[in-house]
Amino acid sequence: MTTEGQETLVLEVATLEEAQEQGSKHWGLEPEDLSFSVLDEEKRLFGLLGRKLRVEVAPLAAPGLLKVRRHARELLSRMELEVQPEITPEGLLNLVGDDAGIVIGRYGETLKALEFLTNLMLHEEAGGHRVRFDCGGYRERREASLTRLAESAARDAVRKGRPISLDPMSSWERRIIHVALKDDGEVETRSVGDEPLRKVVVWPKHRKERRPQRRLSTSF
């Protein structure tokens, strides 16, 4: 007998090993990614015919996130990098270890590439669950840097009276720009272009009008 709930199974099995096997098959996860709680134990005919266990089984996190973590471990191992992916309370995959600096790369390009490729490979298997990667607090530092960039671009757009285009960014980075300037009464932001070259343009709401150039007379 199996009763399904919100990310939970209640199984009636003969052994805990059987519960592990059924839970792993149901979610496509390893037993180490699941929790098992014995709800009660029932002996059959005074113990002559064995016992029956009621076991509650649940993933330790979102199944898609756990699948991405498993494949990220395999990929990082093949790359011979000394880092391990850990799941944060916010649902990020945080990479921790001696090679954290290598994983981040220049301007975070290696980390973004790792995130993109892992999610691309596991799109169907993870049920469309997109996972964000972090490493050594990089995302927090990057968010602060992008907020400063947004404010600087807004000042330039207002001062020069023309739109300011930023470099191509990921959807997460573009969102930080949009959020940073959403309450700015002097500028507005728009995302333009196609991935992976999609970028944010900061537009002044009141563009300066160009003065017509004075034409020099050629008649004397």
DRENFINU-171964 format. One record per residue (C-alpha): residue number from 1; residue in three letters; x, y, z. Coordinates in Angstrom, 2 decimals. Example, Ala and Ser with C-alpha at 12.3 -4.5 7.8 and 13.67 -1.06 7.14 Angstrom:
! DRENFINU-171964
@pos->1, code->ALA, xx->12.30, yy->-4.50, zz->7.80
@pos->2, code->SER, xx->13.67, yy->-1.06, zz->7.14
***
This chain:
! DRENFINU-171964
@pos->1, code->MET, xx->0.00, yy->0.00, zz->0.00
@pos->2, code->THR, xx->1.28, yy->3.47, zz->-0.89
@pos->3, code->THR, xx->-0.16, yy->6.79, zz->0.20
@pos->4, code->GLU, xx->1.11, yy->9.92, zz->-1.56
@pos->5, code->GLY, xx->1.15, yy->13.36, zz->0.03
@pos->6, code->GLN, xx->3.03, yy->16.60, zz->-0.41
@pos->7, code->GLU, xx->6.49, yy->15.25, zz->-1.35
@pos->8, code->THR, xx->5.92, yy->12.34, zz->1.05
@pos->9, code->LEU, xx->5.27, yy->8.61, zz->0.68
@pos->10, code->VAL, xx->3.90, yy->6.30, zz->3.35
@pos->11, code->LEU, xx->4.90, yy->2.73, zz->2.50
@pos->12, code->GLU, xx->3.89, yy->-0.61, zz->3.99
@pos->13, code->VAL, xx->6.94, yy->-2.84, zz->3.61
@pos->14, code->ALA, xx->8.62, yy->-5.83, zz->5.20
@pos->15, code->THR, xx->12.02, yy->-4.16, zz->5.68
@pos->16, code->LEU, xx->13.57, yy->-0.71, zz->5.76
@pos->17, code->GLU, xx->15.71, yy->-1.73, zz->2.77
@pos->18, code->GLU, xx->12.52, yy->-2.27, zz->0.78
@pos->19, code->ALA, xx->11.36, yy->1.24, zz->1.69
@pos->20, code->GLN, xx->14.70, yy->2.64, zz->0.52
@pos->21, code->GLU, xx->14.41, yy->0.82, zz->-2.78
@pos->22, code->GLN, xx->10.83, yy->1.98, zz->-3.41
@pos->23, code->GLY, xx->11.55, yy->5.58, zz->-2.38
@pos->24, code->SER, xx->14.64, yy->5.77, zz->-4.59
@pos->25, code->LYS, xx->12.72, yy->4.37, zz->-7.57
@pos->26, code->HIS, xx->9.78, yy->6.73, zz->-7.03
@pos->27, code->TRP, xx->11.85, yy->9.95, zz->-7.10
@pos->28, code->GLY, xx->14.88, yy->8.75, zz->-9.05
@pos->29, code->LEU, xx->17.11, yy->9.64, zz->-6.11
@pos->30, code->GLU, xx->19.76, yy->7.91, zz->-4.02
@pos->31, code->PRO, xx->18.74, yy->6.64, zz->-0.55
@pos->32, code->GLU, xx->21.12, yy->9.18, zz->0.99
@pos->33, code->ASP, xx->18.92, yy->11.95, zz->-0.47
@pos->34, code->LEU, xx->15.83, yy->10.66, zz->1.36
@pos->35, code->SER, xx->14.64, yy->10.60, zz->4.96
@pos->36, code->PHE, xx->12.98, yy->7.49, zz->6.43
@pos->37, code->SER, xx->10.78, yy->7.47, zz->9.52
@pos->38, code->VAL, xx->9.24, yy->4.27, zz->10.88
@pos->39, code->LEU, xx->5.68, yy->5.18, zz->11.89
@pos->40, code->ASP, xx->4.75, yy->1.81, zz->13.41
@pos->41, code->GLU, xx->5.52, yy->-1.89, zz->13.23
@pos->42, code->GLU, xx->2.87, yy->-4.60, zz->13.02
@pos->43, code->LYS, xx->3.62, yy->-8.27, zz->13.70
@pos->44, code->ARG, xx->1.60, yy->-10.78, zz->11.70
@pos->45, code->LEU, xx->0.12, yy->-13.82, zz->13.43
@pos->46, code->PHE, xx->2.22, yy->-13.47, zz->16.57
@pos->47, code->GLY, xx->5.34, yy->-12.95, zz->14.52
@pos->48, code->LEU, xx->5.12, yy->-16.25, zz->12.65
@pos->49, code->LEU, xx->4.66, yy->-14.56, zz->9.27
@pos->50, code->GLY, xx->7.16, yy->-11.78, zz->9.77
@pos->51, code->ARG, xx->6.38, yy->-8.13, zz->10.28
@pos->52, code->LYS, xx->4.99, yy->-5.16, zz->8.40
@pos->53, code->LEU, xx->6.45, yy->-1.65, zz->8.68
@pos->54, code->ARG, xx->4.77, yy->1.65, zz->7.90
@pos->55, code->VAL, xx->7.56, yy->3.97, zz->6.78
@pos->56, code->GLU, xx->7.27, yy->7.63, zz->5.84
@pos->57, code->VAL, xx->9.71, yy->8.60, zz->3.08
@pos->58, code->ALA, xx->10.50, yy->12.14, zz->1.92
@pos->59, code->PRO, xx->13.25, yy->13.88, zz->-0.10
@pos->60, code->LEU, xx->15.67, yy->15.98, zz->1.95
@pos->61, code->ALA, xx->15.12, yy->18.85, zz->-0.53
@pos->62, code->ALA, xx->13.34, yy->19.48, zz->-3.84
@pos->63, code->PRO, xx->13.94, yy->16.38, zz->-6.02
@pos->64, code->GLY, xx->15.10, yy->18.50, zz->-8.95
@pos->65, code->LEU, xx->17.66, yy->20.24, zz->-6.74
@pos->66, code->LEU, xx->18.95, yy->16.93, zz->-5.41
@pos->67, code->LYS, xx->19.35, yy->15.55, zz->-8.94
@pos->68, code->VAL, xx->21.31, yy->18.62, zz->-10.01
@pos->69, code->ARG, xx->23.55, yy->18.28, zz->-6.96
@pos->70, code->ARG, xx->24.29, yy->14.64, zz->-7.79
@pos->71, code->HIS, xx->25.29, yy->15.46, zz->-11.37
@pos->72, code->ALA, xx->27.25, yy->18.52, zz->-10.26
@pos->73, code->ARG, xx->29.28, yy->16.25, zz->-7.96
@pos->74, code->GLU, xx->30.07, yy->13.94, zz->-10.85
@pos->75, code->LEU, xx->31.01, yy->16.82, zz->-13.17
@pos->76, code->LEU, xx->33.25, yy->18.50, zz->-10.58
@pos->77, code->SER, xx->34.93, yy->15.17, zz->-9.86
@pos->78, code->ARG, xx->35.70, yy->14.67, zz->-13.55
@pos->79, code->MET, xx->37.16, yy->18.17, zz->-13.64
@pos->80, code->GLU, xx->39.35, yy->17.16, zz->-10.67
@pos->81, code->LEU, xx->38.22, yy->20.18, zz->-8.66
@pos->82, code->GLU, xx->38.32, yy->20.07, zz->-4.87
@pos->83, code->VAL, xx->34.85, yy->21.46, zz->-4.23
@pos->84, code->GLN, xx->31.60, yy->19.94, zz->-3.00
@pos->85, code->PRO, xx->28.07, yy->21.20, zz->-3.76
@pos->86, code->GLU, xx->25.96, yy->21.93, zz->-0.68
@pos->87, code->ILE, xx->22.28, yy->22.88, zz->-0.67
@pos->88, code->THR, xx->21.54, yy->26.16, zz->1.12
@pos->89, code->PRO, xx->18.29, yy->27.04, zz->2.91
@pos->90, code->GLU, xx->17.58, yy->29.45, zz->0.03
@pos->91, code->GLY, xx->17.71, yy->26.59, zz->-2.48
@pos->92, code->LEU, xx->21.08, yy->27.49, zz->-3.99
@pos->93, code->LEU, xx->23.80, yy->25.00, zz->-4.79
@pos->94, code->ASN, xx->26.81, yy->26.39, zz->-2.93
@pos->95, code->LEU, xx->30.22, yy->25.06, zz->-4.03
@pos->96, code->VAL, xx->32.64, yy->24.78, zz->-1.12
@pos->97, code->GLY, xx->36.28, yy->23.72, zz->-1.14
@pos->98, code->ASP, xx->39.91, yy->24.54, zz->-1.84
@pos->99, code->ASP, xx->39.33, yy->25.21, zz->-5.56
@pos->100, code->ALA, xx->36.55, yy->27.76, zz->-5.03
@pos->101, code->GLY, xx->38.53, yy->30.50, zz->-6.78
@pos->102, code->ILE, xx->39.00, yy->28.34, zz->-9.87
@pos->103, code->VAL, xx->35.29, yy->27.51, zz->-9.96
@pos->104, code->ILE, xx->34.31, yy->31.20, zz->-9.84
@pos->105, code->GLY, xx->36.69, yy->32.20, zz->-12.62
@pos->106, code->ARG, xx->37.19, yy->35.67, zz->-14.10
@pos->107, code->TYR, xx->34.10, yy->37.81, zz->-13.40
@pos->108, code->GLY, xx->32.26, yy->34.65, zz->-12.41
@pos->109, code->GLU, xx->32.30, yy->33.29, zz->-15.97
@pos->110, code->THR, xx->33.30, yy->29.74, zz->-14.98
@pos->111, code->LEU, xx->30.61, yy->29.55, zz->-12.30
@pos->112, code->LYS, xx->27.95, yy->30.85, zz->-14.69
@pos->113, code->ALA, xx->29.04, yy->28.38, zz->-17.39
@pos->114, code->LEU, xx->28.90, yy->25.49, zz->-14.91
@pos->115, code->GLU, xx->25.42, yy->26.54, zz->-13.80
@pos->116, code->PHE, xx->24.19, yy->26.92, zz->-17.38
@pos->117, code->LEU, xx->25.57, yy->23.59, zz->-18.63
@pos->118, code->THR, xx->24.36, yy->21.59, zz->-15.61
@pos->119, code->ASN, xx->20.83, yy->22.98, zz->-15.85
@pos->120, code->LEU, xx->20.80, yy->22.48, zz->-19.63
@pos->121, code->MET, xx->21.82, yy->18.83, zz->-19.37
@pos->122, code->LEU, xx->19.30, yy->18.09, zz->-16.62
@pos->123, code->HIS, xx->16.35, yy->20.18, zz->-17.82
@pos->124, code->GLU, xx->14.05, yy->17.20, zz->-18.40
@pos->125, code->GLU, xx->15.37, yy->14.95, zz->-15.64
@pos->126, code->ALA, xx->15.06, yy->17.73, zz->-13.04
@pos->127, code->GLY, xx->11.50, yy->18.49, zz->-14.12
@pos->128, code->GLY, xx->12.36, yy->21.99, zz->-15.33
@pos->129, code->HIS, xx->13.74, yy->22.86, zz->-11.88
@pos->130, code->ARG, xx->16.44, yy->25.49, zz->-12.54
@pos->131, code->VAL, xx->19.12, yy->25.64, zz->-9.87
@pos->132, code->ARG, xx->21.30, yy->28.65, zz->-9.07
@pos->133, code->PHE, xx->24.96, yy->28.09, zz->-8.19
@pos->134, code->ASP, xx->27.01, yy->30.03, zz->-5.67
@pos->135, code->CYS, xx->30.60, yy->29.75, zz->-4.51
@pos->136, code->GLY, xx->32.23, yy->31.44, zz->-1.54
@pos->137, code->GLY, xx->29.59, yy->34.17, zz->-1.30
@pos->138, code->TYR, xx->30.19, yy->35.27, zz->-4.90
@pos->139, code->ARG, xx->26.52, yy->35.97, zz->-5.65
@pos->140, code->GLU, xx->26.21, yy->38.39, zz->-2.75
@pos->141, code->ARG, xx->29.33, yy->40.27, zz->-3.83
@pos->142, code->ARG, xx->28.15, yy->40.27, zz->-7.45
@pos->143, code->GLU, xx->24.74, yy->41.62, zz->-6.47
@pos->144, code->ALA, xx->26.36, yy->44.53, zz->-4.61
@pos->145, code->SER, xx->28.62, yy->45.22, zz->-7.59
@pos->146, code->LEU, xx->25.70, yy->45.17, zz->-10.05
@pos->147, code->THR, xx->23.67, yy->47.51, zz->-7.86
@pos->148, code->ARG, xx->26.52, yy->50.02, zz->-7.94
@pos->149, code->LEU, xx->26.78, yy->49.56, zz->-11.72
@pos->150, code->ALA, xx->23.05, yy->50.21, zz->-12.13
@pos->151, code->GLU, xx->23.23, yy->53.41, zz->-10.11
@pos->152, code->SER, xx->26.24, yy->54.62, zz->-12.10
@pos->153, code->ALA, xx->24.53, yy->53.84, zz->-15.43
@pos->154, code->ALA, xx->21.43, yy->55.73, zz->-14.27
@pos->155, code->ARG, xx->23.50, yy->58.80, zz->-13.45
@pos->156, code->ASP, xx->25.21, yy->58.65, zz->-16.86
@pos->157, code->ALA, xx->21.90, yy->58.23, zz->-18.68
@pos->158, code->VAL, xx->20.41, yy->61.29, zz->-16.97
@pos->159, code->ARG, xx->23.55, yy->63.40, zz->-17.37
@pos->160, code->LYS, xx->24.08, yy->62.55, zz->-21.03
@pos->161, code->GLY, xx->20.40, yy->62.41, zz->-21.91
@pos->162, code->ARG, xx->20.75, yy->59.16, zz->-23.85
@pos->163, code->PRO, xx->20.39, yy->55.42, zz->-23.21
@pos->164, code->ILE, xx->23.27, yy->53.52, zz->-21.65
@pos->165, code->SER, xx->23.80, yy->49.90, zz->-22.71
@pos->166, code->LEU, xx->25.35, yy->47.44, zz->-20.27
@pos->167, code->ASP, xx->27.28, yy->44.29, zz->-21.10
@pos->168, code->PRO, xx->25.39, yy->41.02, zz->-21.75
@pos->169, code->MET, xx->24.27, yy->39.38, zz->-18.51
@pos->170, code->SER, xx->22.45, yy->36.33, zz->-17.23
@pos->171, code->SER, xx->18.75, yy->36.59, zz->-16.37
@pos->172, code->TRP, xx->19.61, yy->36.72, zz->-12.65
@pos->173, code->GLU, xx->22.06, yy->39.60, zz->-13.19
@pos->174, code->ARG, xx->19.61, yy->41.53, zz->-15.39
@pos->175, code->ARG, xx->16.94, yy->41.18, zz->-12.73
@pos->176, code->ILE, xx->19.27, yy->42.81, zz->-10.18
@pos->177, code->ILE, xx->19.68, yy->45.81, zz->-12.50
@pos->178, code->HIS, xx->15.92, yy->46.11, zz->-13.01
@pos->179, code->VAL, xx->15.18, yy->45.86, zz->-9.30
@pos->180, code->ALA, xx->17.91, yy->48.36, zz->-8.37
@pos->181, code->LEU, xx->16.38, yy->51.03, zz->-10.62
@pos->182, code->LYS, xx->12.66, yy->50.21, zz->-10.50
@pos->183, code->ASP, xx->11.91, yy->53.11, zz->-8.11
@pos->184, code->ASP, xx->14.18, yy->55.61, zz->-9.87
@pos->185, code->GLY, xx->11.93, yy->58.34, zz->-11.22
@pos->186, code->GLU, xx->14.46, yy->59.54, zz->-13.81
@pos->187, code->VAL, xx->15.25, yy->56.33, zz->-15.69
@pos->188, code->GLU, xx->13.69, yy->53.09, zz->-16.87
@pos->189, code->THR, xx->15.30, yy->49.78, zz->-17.80
@pos->190, code->ARG, xx->14.68, yy->47.40, zz->-20.68
@pos->191, code->SER, xx->16.18, yy->44.03, zz->-21.58
@pos->192, code->VAL, xx->17.06, yy->43.73, zz->-25.26
@pos->193, code->GLY, xx->18.61, yy->41.10, zz->-27.52
@pos->194, code->ASP, xx->18.66, yy->37.31, zz->-27.45
@pos->195, code->GLU, xx->20.46, yy->34.89, zz->-25.15
@pos->196, code->PRO, xx->23.32, yy->34.63, zz->-24.46
@pos->197, code->LEU, xx->23.88, yy->38.26, zz->-25.54
@pos->198, code->ARG, xx->20.75, yy->39.68, zz->-23.91
@pos->199, code->LYS, xx->21.53, yy->42.88, zz->-21.99
@pos->200, code->VAL, xx->19.95, yy->45.77, zz->-20.09
@pos->201, code->VAL, xx->19.61, yy->49.27, zz->-21.50
@pos->202, code->VAL, xx->19.04, yy->52.15, zz->-19.07
@pos->203, code->TRP, xx->16.89, yy->54.88, zz->-20.64
@pos->204, code->PRO, xx->16.45, yy->58.43, zz->-19.31
@pos->205, code->LYS, xx->12.78, yy->59.29, zz->-18.99
@pos->206, code->HIS, xx->13.47, yy->62.85, zz->-20.13
@pos->207, code->ARG, xx->15.87, yy->62.80, zz->-23.02
@pos->208, code->LYS, xx->17.76, yy->65.95, zz->-23.89
@pos->209, code->GLU, xx->16.92, yy->67.50, zz->-27.22
@pos->210, code->ARG, xx->19.86, yy->68.08, zz->-29.47
@pos->211, code->ARG, xx->20.29, yy->71.68, zz->-30.50
@pos->212, code->PRO, xx->20.38, yy->72.17, zz->-34.28
@pos->213, code->GLN, xx->23.85, yy->72.97, zz->-35.52
@pos->214, code->ARG, xx->24.43, yy->76.50, zz->-36.81
@pos->215, code->ARG, xx->24.96, yy->76.51, zz->-40.51
@pos->216, code->LEU, xx->27.70, yy->78.76, zz->-41.76
@pos->217, code->SER, xx->26.76, yy->81.04, zz->-44.61
@pos->218, code->THR, xx->28.87, yy->80.72, zz->-47.74
@pos->219, code->SER, xx->27.62, yy->83.94, zz->-49.28
@pos->220, code->PHE, xx->29.54, yy->87.19, zz->-48.81
***
